[in-house]
Amino acid sequence: MTFEPGARTAWHTHPLGQTLIVIWGLGWVQRWGGPVEEIRPGDVVWFAPEEKHWHGASPTTAMMHIAIQEKKDGKTVDWMEHVSDEQYRR
């Protein structure tokens, strides 16, 4: 998945967790209640099952990652509210 600068997902969870493998660029991830974390090529990020989070590119640099998640009862993701500009810029 490729994110243009400033693009990000909405808050979401995965029933069985998710692994991100950053391929290129500069990205950000955030777990609910935690700080925004910078991610770079070669980084592997794990989100635990049902952990609310978002991920995307930094404001000035695109980012590409591979996302791995499995289905549980036919579902891979639960989408929630959009990440506000205020949340994104923390």
PyMOL commands that set and color helices and strands:
alter all, ss='L'
color gray80, all
select helices_A, chain A and resi 85-88
alter helices_A, ss='H'
color red, helices_A
select strands_A, chain A and resi 2-3+12-13+18-25+27-31+36-39+44-47+53-57+63-68+78-79
alter strands_A, ss='S'
color yellow, strands_A
deselect
rebuild
show_as cartoon
